[in-house]
């Protein structure tokens, strides 16, 4: 229980900052993907039920999250 109370304010602020930074990078990545794709990604996934595209986009976001986390930790 003592470890919980030993959290410093700088660590908390850094965690919150990097969380929002990672979310912003993910949003920017999504906008770039939508911008460069020759078709509507949202229409393909939602209306046409393109599972392969949904899995591909999901894997892209997981890989981006791993890269962002590795950069933040280093």
C-alpha positions in Angstrom: 0.0 0.0 0.0 2.9 2.3 0.6 4.0 2.1 -3.1 0.7 3.7 -4.1 1.3 6.8 -2.0 4.9 7.2 -3.2 3.7 8.4 -6.6 5.2 11.8 -7.4 3.4 14.6 -9.0 5.9 14.8 -11.9 5.3 11.1 -12.7 1.5 11.6 -12.8 1.8 14.7 -15.0 4.2 13.0 -17.3 1.9 10.0 -17.6 -1.1 12.2 -18.4 1.0 14.2 -20.9 2.3 11.2 -22.7 -1.1 9.6 -22.8 -2.6 12.6 -24.6 0.4 12.8 -26.8 0.0 9.2 -27.9 -3.7 9.7 -28.5 -3.0 12.8 -30.6 -0.5 10.8 -32.6 -3.0 8.1 -33.2 -5.6 10.6 -34.3 -3.1 12.2 -36.7 -2.3 8.8 -38.1 -5.9 8.0 -38.6 -6.4 11.3 -40.5 -3.4 10.6 -42.7 -4.7 7.1 -43.5 -8.1 8.4 -44.4 -6.6 11.2 -46.5 -4.3 9.0 -48.6 -6.7 6.1 -49.1 -8.4 6.0 -52.5 -11.7 4.8 -51.0 -13.7 5.5 -47.9 -12.3 3.4 -45.1 -15.2 4.0 -42.8 -17.7 3.0 -45.5 -15.7 -0.2 -46.3 -15.6 -1.2 -42.6 -19.1 -0.2 -41.5 -21.4 -0.6 -44.5 -19.5 -3.2 -46.6 -18.4 -5.2 -43.5 -14.8 -5.5 -44.8 -13.3 -7.6 -42.0 -9.8 -7.8 -43.6 -9.6 -4.0 -43.7 -10.8 -3.7 -40.1 -8.1 -6.1 -39.0 -5.4 -4.4 -41.0 -6.3 -1.0 -39.5 -6.5 -2.5 -36.0 -3.1 -4.1 -36.4 -1.7 -0.7 -37.7 -3.0 1.0 -34.5 -1.5 -1.7 -32.3 1.8 -1.4 -34.0 1.7 2.4 -33.7 0.9 2.1 -30.0 3.9 -0.2 -29.5 6.2 2.2 -31.3 4.9 5.2 -29.4 5.2 3.4 -26.1 8.8 2.3 -26.9 9.7 5.9 -27.8 8.2 7.2 -24.6 9.9 4.6 -22.4 13.4 5.2 -23.9 
